[in-house]
Amino acid sequence: MEDNAQVMITVDHLEARYGDTPVLKDVSLDVHKGEILAVIGGSGCGKTTLLRHMVGLRQPLSGRITIDGIDITNGDEASFALALQKIGILFQGGALFGSMTIAENVALPIETYTDLPQSAVNALVRMKLCSVDLRGYEEHLPSELSGGMIKRAALARALALNPQILFLDEPTAGLDPVISAEIEELILRINHSIGTTMVIITHSLNIIFNVAHRVVMLDKSARGVVAQGDPNEMKVSSPDPLVRQFFNRQTSLSKRQLWRL
């Protein structure tokens, strides 16, 4: 990613907590136009909390978040609505409405935020489903789809309004290796074809090394960012043993110590 690339998302000194429990402290990062940024770290480190703040689902205790220059933490409702039209979200479980067909799920944001005639909405829905290889499944219910197909349908819905920025929460979680690879290829295809900026919350080493341009690593103890950069470089040359342990999937115990247990 070029240093002079346009900044699409800025997180500036973010502090977040649940009740009296601090989760994130003094978190700052930028995401550039066309970049695929993976947010990684162990369980409970605040990855999903950061995502929720970046899409405006939660207000930070302090700090500021901007989406394409729009302040979503301190701006008015009109500004926030404008920022929302620039983003799409793929939730971890897909979050499709079970009583609605796949076509109806994808059509929902189009019908909510545009005044397009129904014929145009239907055409857009077919186009979005074709883009995720779900042509012919328009009238199926989510319960009639496999896990991978649900992820693709949810991705089609997230792309319904042609967002500039796409947030993906564990897009390959719970999928077998073959289906996971298909989702990874789809993510790359979307990024390459239309230049969508992406923020991916993930534990998957395949996404980290094969999809992400850059990673930001959070740590529960530090309550914030402990490392960021090119994942391949971080794996072999990071001075932080915690970072090397994560990238090389090492436990804190050696094989000999484990054998003695």
C-alpha positions in Angstrom: 0.0 0.0 0.0 1.4 3.4 -1.0 2.2 5.8 1.8 0.3 8.6 0.1 -2.9 6.5 -0.4 -6.1 8.2 0.7 -7.1 7.4 4.3 -10.6 5.9 4.4 -10.8 5.1 8.1 -9.1 6.8 11.1 -9.3 5.6 14.6 -7.8 8.3 16.9 -6.9 7.5 20.5 -10.0 5.3 21.0 -10.9 4.1 24.5 -13.6 1.6 25.1 -15.0 -0.3 28.0 -17.9 -2.5 29.0 -19.3 -1.3 32.3 -16.3 -0.8 34.5 -14.1 -3.1 32.5 -11.6 -1.4 30.1 -11.2 -3.2 26.8 -9.3 -0.8 24.5 -7.1 2.0 25.5 -5.5 4.7 23.3 -6.0 2.7 20.0 -5.0 4.7 16.9 -4.8 3.4 13.3 -5.5 4.3 9.7 -7.0 2.2 6.9 -6.1 3.3 3.4 -8.2 3.3 0.2 -8.2 -0.2 -1.4 -6.4 -1.8 1.5 -7.3 -5.1 3.1 -6.5 -4.8 6.8 -6.7 -7.8 9.1 -7.3 -7.2 12.8 -5.9 -10.1 14.7 -5.1 -11.2 18.3 -6.1 -13.7 20.9 -9.6 -14.2 22.2 -10.9 -11.3 24.3 -8.4 -8.8 23.0 -11.0 -6.4 21.7 -11.2 -7.2 18.0 -15.0 -7.3 17.8 -15.2 -4.4 20.1 -13.0 -2.3 17.8 -15.2 -3.4 14.8 -18.4 -2.4 16.6 -17.0 1.1 17.3 -15.7 1.5 13.7 -19.1 0.9 12.3 -20.9 3.0 14.8 -22.7 0.3 16.8 -21.1 1.6 20.0 -19.9 4.9 21.2 -16.3 5.1 22.6 -15.6 6.4 26.1 -13.2 8.8 24.4 -11.4 9.2 21.1 -12.7 9.7 17.5 -13.4 7.6 14.5 -13.8 9.0 10.9 -15.2 7.2 7.9 -13.9 8.9 4.6 -13.5 12.1 6.5 -16.9 11.9 8.3 -16.7 12.0 12.1 -19.1 9.3 13.3 -18.4 9.8 17.0 -19.1 13.5 17.3 -21.1 14.3 14.2 -24.8 14.8 13.8 -27.3 12.2 12.7 -27.2 13.3 9.0 -23.4 12.9 8.9 -23.7 9.5 10.6 -26.3 8.4 8.0 -24.0 9.5 5.2 -21.1 7.5 6.6 -23.3 4.4 6.9 -24.0 4.5 3.2 -20.3 4.2 2.6 -19.9 0.9 4.5 -21.1 -2.7 4.3 -20.9 -5.2 7.1 -20.6 -9.0 7.0 -21.5 -10.3 10.5 -19.9 -13.5 11.7 -23.0 -15.6 11.6 -24.3 -13.9 8.4 -27.3 -12.3 10.3 -29.7 -13.1 7.5 -33.4 -12.8 8.2 -34.6 -16.4 8.4 -38.2 -15.6 7.3 -37.0 -13.8 4.1 -35.7 -15.3 0.9 -32.1 -14.7 -0.1 -33.3 -12.2 -2.7 -35.4 -10.4 -0.1 -32.4 -10.2 2.3 -30.2 -8.6 -0.4 -33.0 -6.3 -1.5 -33.6 -4.9 2.0 -30.8 -2.3 2.1 -31.5 -1.2 -1.5 -35.2 -0.7 -0.7 -34.4 1.0 2.5 -31.9 3.6 1.2 -32.9 4.1 -2.4 -36.0 5.0 -4.4 -35.3 2.6 -7.2 -38.3 1.0 -8.9 -38.8 -2.7 -8.1 -37.6 -3.8 -11.5 -34.2 -2.1 -10.9 -34.0 -3.5 -7.3 -34.6 -7.0 -8.7 -31.9 -6.5 -11.3 -29.4 -5.3 -8.7 -30.2 -8.3 -6.5 -29.6 -10.7 -9.3 -26.3 -9.0 -10.1 -25.1 -9.1 -6.5 -26.0 -12.8 -6.1 -24.2 -13.6 -9.4 -21.1 -11.8 -8.1 -20.9 -14.2 -5.1 -21.8 -17.3 -7.2 -25.3 -17.7 -6.0 -27.2 -17.3 -9.2 -30.4 -19.3 -9.1 -30.8 -19.2 -5.3 -32.9 -16.1 -5.1 -36.0 -17.8 -3.7 -34.2 -20.0 -1.2 -34.5 -19.4 2.5 -31.3 -19.2 4.7 -32.2 -22.5 6.3 -31.9 -24.1 2.9 -28.3 -23.0 2.3 -25.0 -24.4 3.5 -22.7 -22.4 5.8 -20.6 -21.2 3.0 -23.6 -20.2 0.9 -25.0 -18.2 3.9 -21.7 -16.4 4.1 -21.8 -15.5 0.4 -25.4 -14.4 0.6 -24.6 -12.2 3.6 -21.7 -10.8 1.6 -24.0 -10.0 -1.3 -26.2 -8.1 1.1 -23.2 -6.2 2.5 -22.3 -5.2 -1.1 -25.9 -4.3 -2.1 -25.3 -0.5 -2.0 -21.8 -0.7 -3.6 -20.0 0.4 -0.3 -16.6 1.9 -0.5 -15.6 0.1 2.7 -16.5 -3.5 3.8 -16.2 -4.8 7.3 -16.0 -8.6 7.7 -16.2 -10.3 11.1 -14.6 -13.8 10.9 -15.7 -14.5 7.3 -14.4 -18.1 7.3 -15.2 -19.1 10.8 -16.9 -22.5 11.0 -16.2 -23.4 7.4 -14.2 -26.3 6.0 -10.9 -25.6 4.3 -12.3 -25.8 0.7 -15.2 -23.4 1.4 -12.9 -21.1 3.3 -10.6 -20.9 0.3 -13.6 -20.0 -1.9 -14.5 -17.2 0.5 -10.9 -16.0 0.5 -10.8 -15.9 -3.3 -14.1 -14.1 -3.4 -12.8 -11.4 -1.0 -9.7 -10.9 -3.2 -11.8 -10.8 -6.4 -14.0 -8.0 -4.9 -11.0 -6.1 -3.8 -9.2 -6.4 -7.1 -12.2 -5.7 -9.3 -13.7 -2.7 -7.6 -11.1 -1.6 -5.1 -13.2 -2.0 -2.0 -11.4 -1.1 1.2 -11.7 -4.0 3.7 -11.3 -4.5 7.4 -11.3 -8.2 8.4 -11.5 -9.5 11.9 -9.9 -13.0 11.8 -8.0 -15.8 13.4 -7.3 -17.5 10.0 -3.7 -17.7 9.1 -4.7 -18.2 5.4 -6.5 -14.8 5.4 -3.7 -13.2 7.3 -1.0 -14.4 4.8 -2.9 -14.8 1.6 -5.5 -12.1 1.7 -4.4 -9.2 4.0 -2.2 -6.4 2.8 -1.4 -5.4 6.4 -2.3 -6.6 9.9 -2.9 -4.9 13.2 -2.5 -7.1 16.3 -4.3 -6.4 19.5 -3.4 -7.8 22.9 -5.8 -8.3 25.9 -3.2 -7.3 28.5 -2.0 -4.2 26.6 -5.7 -3.3 25.8 -4.6 -2.1 22.4 -2.3 -2.4 19.4 1.0 -4.2 20.1 2.2 -4.7 16.5 1.2 -3.8 12.9 2.7 -4.3 9.5 3.3 -6.9 6.8 2.3 -10.3 8.2 5.2 -12.1 6.4 7.7 -9.8 7.9 6.2 -9.9 11.4 6.2 -13.7 11.4 10.0 -13.9 11.0 11.4 -10.6 12.3 9.1 -9.2 15.0 11.1 -8.5 18.2 8.0 -9.3 20.2 7.8 -13.0 21.3 4.0 -12.6 21.6 3.7 -11.7 17.9 6.0 -14.5 16.8 4.1 -17.0 19.0 0.8 -15.9 17.3 2.0 -16.1 13.7 3.8 -19.4 14.2 1.0 -20.9 16.2 3.2 -21.7 19.2 2.1 -22.4 22.7 3.8 -20.9 25.7 5.0 -24.4 26.6 7.7 -26.4 24.7 7.0 -29.9 23.4 9.2 -31.3 26.1 7.2 -29.4 28.8 4.0 -30.6 27.3 5.3 -34.2 27.3 6.0 -34.0 31.0 2.4 -32.9 31.6 
